[in-house]
Amino acid sequence: MSTEGQASINAGSVLHILVMKALETGLDLIRTEGCPLIPFVLTHKEGRTTLYRFTTQSLSESAQQARQFASTLDVDAYAMVVDSCITLNNQ
């Protein structure tokens, strides 16, 4: 019996839980601290979840630091939360 499918289900479950936790954390931070939302990254490795926040002179710099940090991670899963607008097809 192959465990390959089970591994992807477990990884998907961890990612789903982490994304939901990131959403909940972001909403809690807005409720307690107000806006703007400070960019953050939640990581999951070996059963442990860790929160990293990025505060600089501007939200765009903080978001860039969060992206750079996320690109270097060696974790099972991560979720990055940034309050921004996304433009697609000039809309």
Secondary structure, 3 states (H helix, E strand, C coil): CCCHHHHHHHHHHHHHHHHHHHHHHHHHHHHHHCCCCCCEEEEEECCEEEEEECCCCCHHHHHHHHHHHHHCCCCCEEEEECCCCCCCCCC
